Amino acid sequence: ILRITRKDVWSFRLKQVDFPIIKNEQRYQKTLTKIYVYKFFAWFHLFSAILITFFTDWAGLTIFQLMVLEAWFGFCMLLLEIPTGAIADFLGRKPSLQSGLIMQALGFAIYVSFPNFFVYMLGETFIAFGFALISGAEEAFVYDTLKSFNKEVESKKVFGKFESAGLAGIMLASPLGSLIGDRLGLHYPMLLMFLPLTIAFVLLFFIPEPVVTQNRKAKKSSYLKIIKKGITIFYQHRPLKILALDLVVLTTMGFLIIWLYQLMLKAAGVPLFFFGMVNILLVPFEILLLNNYSRLEIILKSKKKLLFWCGLIVGVMFIVGGLTDYVPLLILVIVLVGGFSLTRRPLIVNYMNKFIDSEERATVLSSASMLVSLSKMLFFPIVGLIIERISLSVALIILGIITILFIFFSKIEEEHLLD
């Protein structure tokens, strides 16, 4: 006589149902951990706190030349964003990411080879190619990983942690880089960038390609078809265009504060060694924002209101930065402008992903990044001229006014902001 107890039934269920679920959850968490560690080393930017000083002191460039160089970087990104996004969709996310890391390492090596403007243009070309190969592909890789495990609902939280991992890399690297630059020479932080980039390159071998990407490989379209389809989706989709415009304006402001904050501190008499210390304040604030946007949305009872108030703070703080040289207040300006503008990208990309299919995800996201590059290419030299011909203060005030006007005339609606 065979007796089956309730305990036996639950034991059977645990073995047949619960264990595969638990095992799949463990695999999911391990994959995310590897992705976060990759992002940490990919963004271990030793040069971040000495970038302006490197170009103006070691390289001998004027502010206008520096902004022209950054405009050249934007032009290269403009040309390469869509093709490299299609490469990620055509060959796979990991090959695109690894190729991008190699190109960045080569670019930094070129930077320190010889102090010459045209040599820097060559270095910028390599680094732009590297960033373009990663841009779009990185977000697509993460989102498709979530989709492989049916975890798309966690995208906002995961993208926040993903971006936080990169910011943690910058936070630790920037004071180390400023110390190295102060003690050994301004070119050494650039020279040593091959170390974290190599670690990130190797880590990618241990992260599985998303299942949805693997399944897609059997039905690849041609390279040109991927480009055409991705661009068509982007330009014919109104919510995507509106979200992308917000991404362009606020991301451009974020990039500008990265370039200008060192000039602000230098004009206020802050020593080079302390430039990296400012990042220790900025980056934790960015991480705090990235991991608490959902709570702020609940407090404000509206995603649209959150975007509005964050953008308004950026604009007002730019104006404040142009009206003072008091160091504590300047540091507050840098932290608030950098925090709210630089964390906006993962938030907007999260909303954009809801409107994009996996097959064209990297291409469409690269289309948005291409517009950021176009904005930088056109806007940076103008800012450089204003700084040289008039003053840094006037440039900051103008940036604040532009940001405030954009925020008040933004077309973003609550229905565009899907979770």
Secondary structure by P-SEA (a helix, b strand, c coil): cccccaaaaaaaaaaccaaaaaaaaaaaaaaaaaaaaaaaaaacccccccaaaaaaccccccaaaaaaaaaaaaaaaaacaaaaaaaaaaacaaaaaaaaaaaaaaaaaaaaccccaaaaaaaaaaaaaaaaaacaaaaaaaaaaaaaaccccaaaaaaaaaaaaaaaaaaaaaaaaaaaaaccccccccccaaaaaaaaaaaaaaccccaaaaaaccccccaaaaaaaaaaaaaacaaaaaaaaaaaaaaaaaaaaaacaaaaaaaacccccaaaaaaaaaaaaaaaaaacaaaaaaaaccaaaaaaaaaaaaaaaaaaaaccccaaaaaaaaaaaaaaaaaaaaaaaaaaaaaccccaaaaaaaaaaaaaaaaaaacaaaaaaaaaaccaaaaaaaaaaaaaaaaaacccccccccc
